[in-house]
């Protein structure tokens, strides 16, 4: 019999708490060492959670209160999600690109964030197998956003100033 997965609550901060260092979102995640049944259940829960949000294209474990270095990227709803465990950026290259970003954990706002256009990454999959990946453009941006979460960094920390933070009216669920 399969393990039933569940939708987890996403930690969401009010605007006045975006920079609070005590937030669970500000803690650095720990590497995954045990890829056993408990971890598989957590990954299944992350997958169930990202699928439950219409606009979700990325989700990191810290956003649901799990302090492990794992993130899900699913830019297109009909594609197989990329499960990134224990990632290591091996290179960042290309021009710096500024685009608007938003986050499930910071609902109702978006802001301009500058990031490199290309990245190379080594990571493990959900079963511990090592992989490498090259990404660019929007795909690279989403990966970098999710990897920031693993280090306790939010997109507002990457903005030049709060003045580019704008209200963003969107259906979040």
Secondary structure, 3 states (H helix, E strand, C coil): CCCCCCCCCCCCCCHHHCCCCCCHHHCCCECCCCCCHHHHHHHHHHHHHHHCCCCCCEEEHHHHCCCECEEEECCCCCCCCEEEEEEEEEEEEEEEEEEEEEECCEEEEEEEEEEEEEEEEEEECCCCCEEEEEEEHHHHHHHHHHHHHHCCCCHHHHCCCHHHCEECCCCCC
